[in-house]
């Protein structure tokens, strides 16, 4: 395991990172939310972003997704600036599932398909059904949101985020509303999906235990305006044990970097 706890972290060494953030500075009127953020995420990497309230975690995610187009610096996905179409290669899963109440699981997943794809075409239906199988909801394709548990609904949101086959999947505290046991189950399921799909993931979370358990690297944001304070590498093979002393030590390291 290794970390950079003595100063701002530099991007991961990668010739062609899937996600590249260079000198990101984001302001709202007279308030600077992020200042000088650098980050590089490699193909297939799982990166978690943690930080105290007000450090810019949600703002960073909005910029990465293309929802915030006004900023200084460069943010690119697959080499294309998010302001010039790079955000088209990004999938997003929010804290709340945000499913369509009147649509069944298959229809909710199909919402994530590219706009030029006919959701009724055989290829599209096969893709949607494959995603439903991947998230472990075989037999629920015709169920509606009010027939699903909170964890099942979040799985549907995950499948919808993957329907576009994004280069990068962004997760905004997707399990924060779940009870502890359900959260642990969904975390393990997310890892299964990530490994099966070989997807690049950036997870924003306030849960240090979750970040260390799931990620290859934990990026710690701090300050106001927010910047990268530290990066902690999680060099522990999967599957991981939550009580593993190495993981416990890493949790302490991240917690210390957060100033707690």
Protein Blocks (a to p, Z undefined) as FASTA:
>chain_A
ZZdfkbccdddddfbafbdcehiacdehjbcfbghiacdddehiacdddddehilmmmmm
mmmnopambdgdjddeehiafknopmmmpccddfbloiafkbcfklmmmmmpcfklcfkb
mklmmmmmmmmmmnopghilmpcfklpcfklmmmmmmmmmmmnopabdcdehkllmpcfk
lmmmmmmmmmmmmmmnopacddddfblklmmmmmmbdcddedjddddfbdcdddbdcddd
fklmklmmmmmmmmmmnoZZ
